[in-house]
Amino acid sequence: MFLLFFFLKIGIIAWDDPTLDDIKSSASLLALALPSMSAEFILNPSVEVRRVMVDGVDFGVWMTTAAVVERERERERGDNEGGDNEGGDNEGGGMSMRMRVLVLGANMNESGVMIELERLGVRVGEGGGGRVEQVLDSGATLVEDEGEDKKKTKTRLMFTPLGSGGWIFDF
């Protein structure tokens, strides 16, 4: 099934219409979620976009911050290997380290799966710092629990068989 995206607030229609009610229902959920992710993430040419496949779940990850660009530059230069400038401002230009990330995932498996958020290259602050908003829930949820060492919270995305979900992380 193919979905046709119209980002001018027209909506989403199934490639073949009429179609099954569950496909229309999922398309409606996605259409309702689009306003919260279109302008800032999907249609923004300055975001970093990655596609990641983990254990049969297909993810799109959009990062919208100048801090991401700066982190990449530091990685390329080999700088800042010992720490991660948690002070809020970048020494070089007063750049805010605030980060917003959109994660969209679709489970291609016919069984449920749980994925650690860090496997997508998204690191939630110590103790789960920041804010999370689930913008699409079609069989997926975010789960936070204590790690094995009981000191660090693990953030996981749990998908039902063939489920999908979307989250905006603000930290």
N, C-alpha and C positions, 0 to 999 in steps of 0.2 A: 504494500500500500504506500503510495506516495502522497505527501501532503504539500500543498502549494501555499507558500507564505506570502502574505501581503502585509508589509510593514506600514502601510499608510492607514492603519486602523480600520481596514476593511474586514480582516479576520482570516480564518484558515478554512479551506474547503478540501474535502477529500478528492484525490485525483479521479476516482470513479465515484460518481454520485448519481443515484442514491447508493448508499453503502450501509453497513451494519451499524446498529445503534451504539455498540461499544466503541467503534472507531469514531463516530460523531461525538460521543461523550469525551473521548481522549482529545480530539481536536479542539473541542470547546474549552477544556481545561488549559490546553496550550495557548489558545487565543486569549484567554483571560490573564495568563501569566506574561504575555508579550509586552504589555505596556511597562512593566517593572524592569524589563531587561533590554528592551530595544535600543533606546537612545543612548544610555550610558555604556552599554556593553556591546551588543551585536552590531549596531550601526556606527559605532565609534571607531574611526580609522586609527586612533592612537593607542588602542589597547593591545596587549600581548594576548594572542590566541594560540591555544595548543589543543591538539586532539590526542587523547590518551586512551589506550585500550588496556584494561586490567581485568583479568579473569573473566573475559567474555562480556564485560560491561564497557560500552562505548561512551567516552566522556568528551565533552567540550569544556575547556577552561578559559575564561576571559579574565585578565587582570588589568585593572584601571588605576594605575598610579605611577607617578614619576619615580617613586621609590623602587619599583620593579626595574626600570631602566638603570637606575643607579646601582642596584644590586648586581645586575648583569655586568656593568662596567667594572665593578669591584672584582667580580669573579674572573673576568678576563685579565685584569691587571694582577690578580693574586693578592689583592689588598684585603684587609679586614678578616683574616683567617681565624683570629683568636676570638672574636666577638661579633655582635651584631647590632651595634649602635642603637641601643634601646632608649636613648635619651630623647627621641622625638624629632630632632632636627639633624639633618645631614651636615657634617662639618664643612663641606665644600660650598654649600649654597643655601642653607636654611630650608631645605626641602623637607616637607612633612613626610613622615614615614607611615601615614595612614594608608591603608590598602583596602580596596574593595575587589572581591572576586566573585564571579558568577560560575557556578559548576552545574552543568546539565549532564545527566547520565541516563542511558537506556540499557537495561539488562537484556542481552540477546540470548540468555540461557533460559531453558525451560525449568530451571530450579532457582531457588533463592540464593543470594550471595551477599556477603558483607565485605566492604572494601575500606581499608584505613585511608583517611583523607590525605595523609602524608605521602601515600603512593602516587598521588596526583600532583605532587609538588606544591601542595597548599599546606602551610603550617600554621595551625591555630596557636595563639600565644599560650604561654604557661598557664595552667589552670583553666584553659578554655577561653582566655581573654577575648573580648570582642563580642560582636553581636551577629546572630544568624537569623535569616528569614527564609523560610521555605516558600518558594514562589510557584512551584509545580509539584503536585503530589498525585501521581498516578501509579502508586505501588512502590514508593520508596520513602524512607525516613532517616533522620540523623539520630545516631545513638552515641552518647558520651558515657564512658565508664573508666574506672581506674585501671591503669596499666598494671603489668605484673609486679612492678616495683612499688606500687601503691603511692607513688609520688607524682606521677604524671598522668593526666587525663588523656585517654585515647578517644579520638573522634572518628567514628565510622559511619559509612553510608550503607544502609541495609535496603536491599532490593528484593521484592517478591519476584517470582518467575515472570519474565517479560515486562517487569515494572520499569517506570521511569520517574525521575524527579529532578528538581532544580532548586538550588540554594544560592542566596547572596550572603557572603561573609563580609563583614565590615570590622576591621581590626587595625 
